[in-house]
Amino acid sequence: MEVGHVKCVADAKTGELLGCHIVSETAGDMIHEAVAMMVAHTPVKAVAKAIHAYPTLSALMRAALKEAAG
């Protein structure tokens, strides 16, 4: 069982991802989605709506993005 935490922070006006904190042994496998979003200036709502494979660690990223989207 994986133990950890994911938190994403977005700009309230633009929805752009400003940062992502991942505390997990597999953080290195999970951070790439957040990095790509930040480079592309992608709003969190756009990716939070996308289907993420479940049950995988990517489901944690989707949950964090949905929370950041408000």
N, C-alpha and C positions, 0 to 999 in steps of 0.2 A: 504494500500500500504506500503510495506516494504521500508525503507530508510536506506542506509548504503553503505559500501565500502569493497571490498575484494582485497587484493594484496598478491601475492605469489612471493617468491624470490628463484631462483634456481641457483645452481653451473653451471657456463658457460661450463665447461669441461664435467662434468658427468651428468648434468641434474637433479641431486638429489635436492629435495626440502630442502631448508635451513631454511625457515621460512614462516609464513603466518600471515598477519594482517587482522583481521575482525572487522569492526566497525558496529555494528548492535545490535538491541535488541535481536535478535535470534542467536548471535554469538556462544553461547554455543551449539546450535543444529548443527552448521555448521563446527566447528573446528575439529571434530573427523576424518574426511577424511584426513585432513592435518597431524594430529598427527600420524595416521596409516601409511601414506606414509613416514613420517620422520623416524619412528621406523624401517620400512621395507627397507629403503633406495631406494624407488621406484622413478624412473625418472619421471618428470612431464609430459613428452610426452606420457608415457604409460597410464596415467589416463586421460589426456586431450583428448585422442582419444575415451575414453569410453563414452557411451551414459549416460547422466544424465537426470533425469526426468525434464520435462518442462511443465508448468511454475512452478517451485519450486525454493527454495533457492539454491539447489544443482547446478542449471544452472549457478548461479553466481560463484561458485567454479570452474566449468569447464572453464568458461571464463577467470578467473584469472590464472588458470593453463596453458591454451593455450597462454596467454600473457607471462607468465614466461618461457615457452618453446621456445619462440622466433618466 
